[in-house]
Amino acid sequence: MVVLLYLLTGITRIFVWLLRLVGKNGTSLPGLWVERYTPALIGHYSRRYTHTVLITGTNGKTTTQHALEIGRA
């Protein structure tokens, strides 16, 4: 199971690399792929963190993320 999770993580990173190669900086496609086909990855990686904040919505996600990063420093 762990080997499969690392393989799926690698595939997701390849998605990100390919998107950046063609000039797309967004990473929603890999996230959507993980959510749709490999939801076990989310649970696997979420166990590593004791405090997690999920930011969702249509507008303001990046602004909220930056505000939280400034507040954390």
Summary of the structure (lengths in Angstrom):
residues: 73
radius of gyration: 14.2
end to end distance: 36.5
largest distance: 37.4
contacts: 134
relative contact order: 0.09
helix: 67%
strand: 0%
